[in-house]
Amino acid sequence: MEESLKESLWNQFGASIDMLENAIEFCPVDHWDTGNKFWYNAFHCLFFLDYYLTMEPANFSPPAPFKLSEFEDVLPSRVYTKMELMGYLQSCREKCHYLIAGITEGKLNERWINVSQTMNYSVLEILLYNMRHVQHHAAQLNLLLRQSMSDAPHWVSRAKDDL
């Protein structure tokens, strides 16, 4: 597989994850669990980032202390801390980096099908879908920060590390 394609995919996907990380890190404690549920929006994004990076979605299980609450459309039973979510983010970042670094043209064309079969995408498409989802929520979190603090982290143009 063309290395430049993998590098470009990582540079942009990694940048989306970096923007999410910056928003979570930037959020002050007194804004973490307010009416806008900053922590929950960050958790939701990380949960699905992890899920969509799981090449066999039927085998998905988030790491402790996280549960499958997102599949049940219920809020988690408690507020997750910034430290917990930053740890989850690092785990997802590594999972994404490893997946993209080792991807082959054959793997990109394999199918990613969720359990209910409502999503049936090539691996390339689920990666792009996932990147868009992360960027969408990073933008939402930045908007929440701007609305509550009149400040937010800057745009990230490329991943902070190489593939």
Backbone hydrogen bonds, N-H to C=O, Kabsch-Sander energy under -0.5 kcal/mol:
donor,donor_aa,acceptor,acceptor_aa,energy
5,L,2,E,-0.6
6,K,2,E,-1.4
7,E,3,E,-2.8
8,S,4,S,-2.3
9,L,5,L,-2.6
10,W,6,K,-2.7
11,N,7,E,-3.0
12,Q,8,S,-2.0
13,F,9,L,-2.7
14,G,10,W,-3.3
15,A,11,N,-1.1
16,S,12,Q,-1.8
17,I,13,F,-2.2
18,D,14,G,-2.6
19,M,15,A,-2.3
20,L,16,S,-2.0
21,E,17,I,-2.8
22,N,18,D,-2.7
23,A,19,M,-2.0
24,I,20,L,-2.4
25,E,21,E,-2.8
26,F,22,N,-2.2
27,C,23,A,-1.4
31,H,28,P,-2.1
32,W,28,P,-0.6
32,W,29,V,-1.2
33,D,29,V,-0.6
34,T,31,H,-0.8
37,K,34,T,-2.1
38,F,31,H,-0.5
39,W,32,W,-2.0
41,N,37,K,-2.3
42,A,38,F,-2.2
43,F,39,W,-2.5
44,H,40,Y,-3.1
45,C,41,N,-1.9
46,L,42,A,-2.2
47,F,43,F,-3.1
48,F,44,H,-2.1
49,L,45,C,-2.2
50,D,46,L,-2.6
51,Y,47,F,-2.5
52,Y,48,F,-2.9
53,L,49,L,-0.9
54,T,51,Y,-1.6
55,M,53,L,-0.8
59,N,56,E,-2.5
60,F,57,P,-1.6
66,F,63,P,-1.8
71,F,68,L,-1.7
72,E,68,L,-0.6
72,E,69,S,-1.0
73,D,70,E,-0.5
74,V,69,S,-1.6
85,L,81,T,-2.3
86,M,82,K,-2.7
87,G,83,M,-2.1
88,Y,84,E,-2.1
89,L,85,L,-2.6
90,Q,86,M,-2.1
91,S,87,G,-2.1
92,C,88,Y,-2.5
93,R,89,L,-2.8
94,E,90,Q,-2.3
95,K,91,S,-2.2
96,C,92,C,-2.6
97,H,93,R,-2.7
98,Y,94,E,-2.7
99,L,95,K,-2.2
100,I,96,C,-2.7
101,A,97,H,-2.6
102,G,98,Y,-1.7
103,I,99,L,-0.5
103,I,100,I,-0.9
108,L,104,T,-2.2
109,N,105,E,-1.1
110,E,106,G,-0.5
110,E,107,K,-1.2
112,W,121,Y,-4.0
113,I,111,R,-0.6
114,N,119,M,-1.6
117,Q,114,N,-1.4
121,Y,112,W,-2.4
123,V,110,E,-1.9
124,L,108,L,-2.0
126,I,122,S,-2.5
127,L,123,V,-2.0
128,L,124,L,-2.1
129,Y,125,E,-3.0
130,N,126,I,-2.6
131,M,127,L,-2.5
132,R,128,L,-2.3
133,H,129,Y,-2.2
134,V,130,N,-2.6
135,Q,131,M,-2.5
136,H,132,R,-2.5
137,H,133,H,-2.1
138,A,134,V,-2.6
139,A,135,Q,-2.3
140,Q,136,H,-1.9
141,L,137,H,-2.7
142,N,138,A,-2.2
143,L,139,A,-2.4
144,L,140,Q,-2.5
145,L,141,L,-2.2
146,R,142,N,-2.6
147,Q,143,L,-2.7
148,S,144,L,-2.1
149,M,145,L,-3.0
150,S,145,L,-0.6
150,S,146,R,-1.4
151,D,145,L,-0.8
157,S,155,W,-0.5
159,A,11,N,-1.0
